[in-house]
Amino acid sequence: MTKLGLKCIDGNRLRLRLVRPEDAAYIHSLRMDARYNAHLSAVSGTIEDQRAWIEDYKLREAAGTEYYYIIESRADNCACGVVRLYDFHDEQFTWGSWILAENKPKLAALESAVLSFGVGFDLLEYKRLVLDVRKKNERALSFYRRIGASEIGEDDLNFYFQYTSDRFFADRQNHLGLLNIQEPS
């Protein structure tokens, strides 16, 4: 069963809330949009296929094996992206499926990362996140390097990174300062 604290995570400008089947059209629109899908695995299918995928995902969420969030602007409650945590094992999790739409508020990349990393490190108590980034995704590569993720490998298509809980906890106050957020006491 999903832990209550995982359902909705509020930040300063953003909120993460767990995906629902009625989000299928929104997610499908993001995944099919060439502005956002250039560096993601290819998808095909219809909105109904996306809804069926979400319904299957909800079983994984209930089992605690995956968490998929809609990123919303707190100012207007409008969806502005998605992010997913999955592949939990050996004190690590994978972070990905991250898309931020054009309507995102200022500093959404940093805030959505801090909020979702906090889910994995604070709420789920994992020690390390791993992620893969397409070599041509220069903006994401720059972001991960800037926040202190360590490159741990590569193949023809991707660079692979890790970001540890120790690094996150050491850097969080600085990140929150950039977001003008006070860390909870």
N, C-alpha and C positions, 0 to 999 in steps of 0.2 A: 504494500500500500504506500502511496506517495506520502512523504513526510509533509506536514502542514507548512513548514517554513520554506519548502521548495516551490510551492504553488505560485507565489507572487513575491518578487524581490523589488523593492522600491529604492531608487537612487535619487539624485538631485533633479535631473532632467528626464530620466528614463525609468521605466518599469519593465521588468521581465515577468511575463506570465506564461504559464504552460500552454502549449498549443492545444486547440480544440478542433474537432472535425469541421466546424463552421469557418475555420481559417483556411480551408483548402483553396479557395479561389485566390486569396491573397498570396499564399505561399507559391501556388502554381504560377501566378503572374510574375513573382520575383524570379523563380527558377527558369522561366521561359524568356525573360528579358535579357537581351544581349548585353545591356549595360552592366548586369550583375552576374551573369553566368559564365563569363569568359574563362574564369579560373576555377570553376567547379566541375564536378563530374556531370556528364550529360544526363539529361532527363528527357523523357517523352511521355506522352499520354495526356489524359484529359483532367479536368478539375475533379471529376468523379474518381479517377485513378488516384489522384492526390488525397482525396477524402478517404479512400480505402486504405492507403498507406498510413494516414494519420490514425485511423481506427486500429490498425495493427500496431502502430507505435504506442498507442495508449495502453496496450497490454504490456509492452516493455517498460513503460513509465510506471505502471502499477507494480511491476516486479522489481522496480528500482534499478533497471539495467540501462536506462537512457532517459535523458531529459531534454526536451526540445521547447525552446522559448520563442514567443513573439516578443520583440522589442517594441515598446510603445513610448511615445512622448507623453510625459506626465502633464504637459501644458494643455494638450487637447485630446488625450487618450487615443491618438491615431497611431496605427502600426507604422513602424519605420524600419523594420528589419527582423531577422531571425538569427538564432544561435543554438547550437546543440552540444550536449555533453553525453558521451557514450563510451563504449568499450572499456568499462571499469574492470580493472584487475591488477594484481601485484602492486597495490598502493599507487596506481596511476590511472588516469582517464584521458580520453581523447577529446579535444575541443575543436569544433569545426562547424561546417554548414553556415558560416557567418556571412550574412548579407546585411548591409546597411543601405537603405533606399535614399533617394535624393531628398526626401522630406525630413531627414534626420535632423535633430537639433545639434547645435554646436557641441563639439567634444564628444559626440556619440560613440566614436570608436573607442576612446579611452574608457568612458563610463560603462559601456556595454561589456568591455573586457573585464574591468574591475568587478562589476556585479557578477558576471558569469564565472570568472575565476573564483570569486568568493563562494559561489555555490559548491564548487569542487573542493576547495581547500578548507573553508570554514564549516559549511554545513555537512558535507560528506566526508571530510577529514582525509582526503587523499594527499599524497606527498608530492606528486609530480603530474603535470599535464604534458601531453605530447600532441604535436600537430604537424601536418604536412602542408606545404605551401608550394603552389606551382612556381617554377623558376621565373616565369614571365610576369608574375604578379608583384611588380616592383613596390607598389604602395603597401601591400601586406607585409612583404619582406622587410621594408623599412620600419614599419610599425613594430613588428616582433623584435627586431634588433634594438630598436630604441627603448623598448620596455625591459630589455635585458634577457630575452629568451636566448638560450644557447643552441647553436646549430649542432646537431648530433649525427648528421649524415645527409646523403643525397643519392638520387638515382637520376635517370635521364629526364624525368618529368618534374620532380619535386626536390625541395630542401626539407629536411626534417628538423624540428626544434623540440626542445623541452623547456619547461618553466617550472621551477620548484616552488613548493609552498614556502620554504625559507626565504627565497628571493621575493616572492609575492608579499609576505608579511613585512620584510625589510623595506620594500618599495611602496607599500600601500599608502602610507601617510603622505609621501611625496605625490603620488598619483591623485589622492583625494585633495591635496592642496591645489593641484592644477585644476581640479574640478570645483574648487571652492566649497568642498564638503568637509565637515568635521567628522572624524572617525567616531563611531558609536563608543560610549564608555562602558 
